[in-house]
C-alpha cells in the first residue's frame, strides 16, 4: 500500500502541510486514539466535524483505527507477524471506500 519502507508515512509526519486539511484531521484523531485513547474527548470528534466529516464518517474513522489497533495488539501479544494481512485489509477497506464513493 504505502511501501515497505514507510517513506510516505514518514513524509506525512515530517511535512503535513502538503496533506489536505481533512486528512490531517483524520491523522491527528487516529494518532491520539492510538497513542492515548484515555485522553479522547468530545472536542476530538468536534474537530473532525469541523473538518467536514459526518457522524457516520467519524464512526468509520474510529472503527477502522480501532480495528487496526486491535489486530496489532493481538498479533503482538501472540508473537505473530501480520504485515501481509494488514496490507490486504487496508486494500479491502480502501476498495470499499472507493466503491461507496463511486
N, C-alpha and C positions, 0 to 999 in steps of 0.2 A: 504494500500500500504506500507507505512513505519511504520505503527502502530500508535495508538492514542497518545502515549506519546512523540513522536518525538525524541526518543533516537538516531535513525540512523542519522537524520539530525544534531542533536547536536554533535554527534561523528565526522561527516564530518567536521564541522566548527572548532571543537577543535583540531583535528588531521588530517589535509587534506593530509598528506604525504602518507597515505595508499590508497588514491584515485588516479586513473590513471590521467596522465597529461592532456589528452583531457577532461576528466570530470571536472578537476579543472579549466580548461579554460572556460568551459561552466558555471560552478558555479560562477566564477568571473564576467563573462559577464552578466549573469542573475541577479546577486546581484546588479551590478551597474545600469543596466537597470531598476530594480525595485525601488531602493532607490534614485538614482539621474539621471533620464532619460535625463535631460537637459545637463548633462556633458558627454554624449556619444560622441565619436569621431570616425573617421576612424581607429585610432590606436586600438580601442577596437575590431573592425572587423578584423583587420590585425592579432591580437593575436590569434583569432580563426583560421584564415587561416594558421598561423604559426604552430598551433597545429594539422593541417592536415584536417580541415573541408573545404568542397567545399562551393561555394556560395549558392547552394541550401540548404545544411545542415545548414548554418548560417541563412538563411531565416527561415527555420523551427524552429531553436532555438529561434530566435527573435519573431516569430509568437506565439509559444506556451507560452513563457514567457509573452508576451503582452496579450494574451487571459486570462491567469490566473490572471494577474494584473487587467484587465478589469472586469472580473467576481467578483473578491474580492471587488473592489471599488464599483461596482453596488450593491452588496449584503450589504456592509457596509452602503451605502447611503440609502438603503431601510430597514435596520434592519433585514435582512434575514440571517439565518444560512445556509451555503452551504456545510458543510463537506461531506455529503454523495454524493452530486452531484460532488464535486471536486474530490473525490476518484474515482468515476465512470468515470469521464472524463479522469483522469490520466491513469486509466486502459485501457481505449479505446485508448488513444494515444500510450501507451506502446505496446498494441496489434497491432496497425497499424505499428509501427516501427518494431516489430518482424516479421510481415508478409512481410514487404518491404525487410527486410534483408534476409528472407528465400527464 
